[in-house]
């Protein structure tokens, strides 16, 4: 088993042949196959020890080792200069719930359709029941509405959903 990490080694100045310098310095240890930039994950537990030795051998070169572990979010970059190590990891990041520099549109929901509920035994049942209306004015017991372009005064009880009697 073990923990696999994808390594990418580079150097400054860019003219340095990293693979050549690396292969001169690092001895085969059974867990490293001699190809640090081959793109596959590997177990290289002694990378700090090996890279410190390499940076001491070439003190004017800045070695940059990027690592991506097998666990999500395990990213890092290490700099090795003349035997010293500096490690950097990305800052934790929380995705914002909404954009910060773009104004959010104002959502105005469509009003629910307003339908008249005329009792079955009323003479206007067949003419008005189930018809959509718009309120014009309201009073304590009645409301003036428009239905199909006509203005009608109806009892407020006709504007409410009838209670389910079942």
C-alpha angles and dihedrals in degrees: 000000000000135000120297123210130183109227129199118187125195136156144210123261091047091219090074114107097228096187093053094049092043095050090049092056110033118072121215106263102178094258099061120066099199095254111093096169099048095110100239124111117253143175107252103157094164095056093118092049092046095045093048088054091049093048091050090052091051104031095171094057124086108215117203118198117186119193135191115186126207092255118083112263096017097132127141145156123212127194119205118195123167094331097319127114129209117185127199130186127183117262115255109263131206115199110237117244092224138012117279102203099035121076111240116236115246110246114213110183118224109255115253111260111270110222130183117238107203117184115252093240095054119104091232095052096102093043101045112017112114094008119137116241142187120219116238102173136343136214133184095275106011140039131207111227138171117232120181090342095310124111115228135174111224135176113264089239089070090062095059129078108260114246115257106248096191 
